[in-house]
């Protein structure tokens, strides 16, 4: 290939520079056009979602796009502890986002009270746990150790016998009962498992003090009576302090009234207070996956309810529920605010 002369090199270099200037100018113009397009899209999106505050883009998420429940009136209940209050508010706000009118009956009371409200038609829906459904409501003596199989059996039987629909899928969170001890006492007492607790109850009963709510103390199958039977021990009535569920955690941490306490595994105060969960080395406690239970009559009228809660349930794993609960119990936020933030962060509101 022939080489270029000096003059030809200069002409060629000048032409190259001119072409680069033209190309750069075109590139800058293209970028400016793209930038202007993005700005216009952002402004348009902001205008369409204007309104501000809590009255803003409610219903603009996934649930509203898929389901319209305008005209429906649904009453949502819950039990009276933190997780149930948060789950109840999640249900209320998710349904309101679809256009439904929702009556708030959260915090009704015990499992029995809320279940009776559901079956009698006083409320239309509340979150229940699969272990509770099988052992308490359907009166089986043994849980099913597989989460999905337990859900399927409970859902099938409760629909057939009581016209109660369990929405699938259940949440992956497992809010099972557990026995906790403050971490410093666990080492002193030499108790890290429920089998070791049974030994302590026999050898040093004065140290086997338990704080618990009345529901746990009275439930034959998955409460204290069943636990004592499974591990072959007994705690004296004199060593049992009955109190509200929410009070147990702080009293166990203080260690003045009791060394041990009945807790829920998804409770955020366990980590916040540095409590130790005793290992259930005989797998006594059943699986408790949350699922929204709804009266069949309501589901027949508004089948779209199932579509609203499918994406919600999938997001509720154990760690997520523990964080939501801690935001209320440790940080002092209101359940309705925690529920709203959860739904918005996950694009569900």
N, C-alpha and C positions, 0 to 999 in steps of 0.2 A: 504494500500500500504506500503511495507516494506521500511524502511529508509536505506540510503546508508552509508557504513562505511567511515571513514576518508580517507582511501587510495582510495576508489572508487570515493569519491568526488573530490579528486585531479586529478585523471585520467580523470574524466568526464569534469572538468573545463578546463584542458589542451586541450582536444579534441575540446571543444567549442571555445576556443581562436584560435586554429589552423583553424577551419572552418571559423571563422569571418575574419581572415587574408586572406584566399583564396577568400572569397566572396568580401572583400574590394578591393583586387587586380583586380578581374574580373570587379568590378564596375568602378574602375579608368580607366581600359583599355577601357571599353565601352564609358565612357565620353570623353576620348581622341579621340576615333574614331569618335564620333559624332561631336566634336569640329573641327577636321580636315575636315570632310565632309562639315560643314558650311563654313569654310574658303575657301575651293575650290569652293563652289557655289558662294560666294561673289566675288571671283577673276574672275570667269567665267562671272558673270553678268557685272562686271566692264569692262572687255575686250569687251564684245559684245556691250556695250553702249559707247565705247570710241569715242573721237572726240572733246570733250570739247566745252565750250562756247555756243553760239547760234546755232551753226551748229551741235550740239550733237544729242540727242535722239528725234529730231522732228519726229512726226508721230508714235512714239513708244507706244502711249497710246491707249485708247479705240477706238477713231475715226479711226485710221489707221488699227487697227485689223479688224474692221468691214467693212470699205469702202475703195476702191481704185479708186480715180478719176484721175489717171494718164492719161494725154492727154486732159483733160478738161481745157478750158480757161474761167475764170469767172471774171467779173468786179464787184467789191463791192463798193457801195457808202455809204454816210451818210449825215446827216445834220451837221451843223457847231457849235454844242455845245458839251461840254465835254463828257456827257454820250453817245452821238451818235458816237463820235470819238473812245471811248473805245469799244463800241459794234461793231463798224466797224472793229477795229483791231482784236477783238475776232473772227469775221467771217473770216477775211483774213487769220489769222494764223491757224485756225481750218481747213480751206479748203487746205491751203498749206501743212498741215500735211498729207493729204490724197494723195498728189502727184499732185494736180491741180496747174495750173499756174493762179495766181490771180493778177488782175490789181487793184491798189489802187486809188479809186476816192472818198475817204472820205473827208468830209468837203465841200461838194458841195454848201451848202447854206440852204435856207429855206425849209419848208415842200413841198411847191409847186414846187420848183426847183428840189428837189430830186425825188419826185413822177413823174414829167414829164420826168426826165431822165430814170426812170424805165419803164414807159409805152411806151416810144419811142425806147427803146432798147439801149440807151446810156450806161446804167448800167444793170446788171443782178439781183442784189439783194441789199437790205438794210433793216435795222431794222425799223419797223414802229409800231405804237401804235394802239391798237384796237379802242380806243375812237376816235382817229384821222381818222382811216379808216371809221368808221361809219358816223361821223359827217361832215368831210371835204371831203373825197374822194368819199363817196357814198351819200352825201348830205341829210342825214336824219336829222330831226329837234330835235329828242330826242335820248339820249343814252339808252342803255339797262343796267340796274343796276346790272345784274348778269354777272360776269366775263366770265364764260364758255359760256353762251348763247350769249353774245355779240360777242365773238370770233367766234363761230360757224356761226352766221348770217353774219358777215363781211366776213369770209372766203368763204362761199358759194356764196354770192352775187358778191364779187370782182372777183372770179374765173370765174363766169358765164358772167359777163359784161365786164371784162377787161383783162381776161387771166392772172390774178395775183394770185399766190399761197401763202397762209399764212401757215407757217409751224407750226404744232401742236407738243407738247402743247405750248401755249404762256407762257412766263415767268410769275411767280407769282407776280413780282414787279409791283407796281402801281405808275407810274410816272405822276401823275395828276398835273394840275396847282394848285397853292395855293397863298394866299396873306400872306406875312410875315411882321413883324414889329420888330424893335430891342426891346429886352425884357424890358429895362428900360422905353422906351416910351409907351409900352403897359399899364403899370400901371398908368403912368401920364395921358394918354389920356383916360383910362378906356375902352379900346377896346381889347377884346379877341375873339370875334366872328364876322362873316361877317354882321350879323344883327346890331351889335353895330357899325360897320364901317359905315353902312348906316345912322344910327342916327347921327354919328359924321359929316358925309358929309352934313347933313341938318343943324345942329346946329352950327358947327364950320368948315365951308368949307376951311378956310385958313390952318387948320391943316391936311386936308385930301389930302396930296400930295403923288403922286404915281410915282415910277420909274418902267418902263416896256419896253419890246422889242416890235417892231412894229408888229410882228406876233400876240401877245396877244392882242394888242390894236385894231387890225383889224378883228379878228375872231368873227363873229356875234354870233355863237352858244355857244362856250365854252371859249370865250375870254371876254374882258371887256364889250363890248356891251351886251352880254347875261347875264353877272354877274349883271350889273346895272339894267337890266330888271327884273331879278329874285328877287333881293332884293329891288327894287323900290328906287333907288338913282342915283345920277349922280355926277361924278367928273368933275370939270371945266377943260377945255383944258389948262388953265393957270397953273393948279396944276399938270399936267402930264408931266413928263420928259422922253422923248424917248431916249433909249440907247441900246447898245448891251446886249444880255441876260447875258453874263458873268460878266458885270459890275454892274448889279443890286444889288447883294448881298453886296458888299463892300459899295456901296452908301447908302443902307438902314442902314447898321451898323454905318456908319459915321453920318447919320442924317442931313446932311447939305442940300442936294438937295431934299430929300423926307423922309417921315416917314414910308411909306409903299412901298412894292415892290412885283412884280409878280415873283414867283419862281416855281421850280419844287420840288415836295416832296422828290425825291430821291437824291437831291443835297447835297453833303457832307458839304458844307459851312454853311448850316442852323445850324447845331450843333456846328461847329467850331467857328462861329461868335456869337453864343448864340442868334439866332433870334427866334422869337415866331411865329408859324403858327396860323393864325386866324381860328377858327373852322368853317367849312362849315355847319352851323346848318340847312340849307335847302337842303343839298345834291345836290348842283348845279353842281359841277365839275364832269365830267364823269370819268369812269374807263379807265386807259391807261396801258394795259399790253403789253409789247414788244413782237413782233414776227418777225422772219425773213421773209420778203416778197420776192418772187422770180418769175421771168417770167416763165409762164407755159412751154414755149418752152425749157427753160433750164432744168426745172424739168423733162420733158418728156425724155430728153437726159440723164440726170444724176439723177435718182430718189434716189440714195444713199445719196444725200445731206440732205434729211430729217433725215436719221439715224445719220448723223454727229451732227445735232443741237438738237436732242431730249434730250440728257443728259446735254447739255450746258444750254438750256432754263430752265430746272428744277432747276439748281443751282442759277439762277438769281432772288433772292427775293429782297424785298425792302431794307433790311439792307445791303445785299451784294452790290447792286448797289450804295448805299450811300457811302459805304467804298471805292469802286473802284473810284467813283467820287472824294472823298476827297483826295485820294492818288495823284490824278492829280492836283486838284485845291488848296489844302492846302499844300501838301508835295512837290509839284513841279515835280512829276515824269511824264515821257512821256506816252501818251496813249498806245503806242505799248508795252512798258515795263510792264505796269499795266495789259494789256490783257494777255501777255505771262505768267506772274506770276499767274494770276487767272487760266489759263488753266492748268498749271503745278501742282499747288497746288491741283487741283481737279482731277488729273489723266486724263486730256482730251487732253494732248499734248505729 
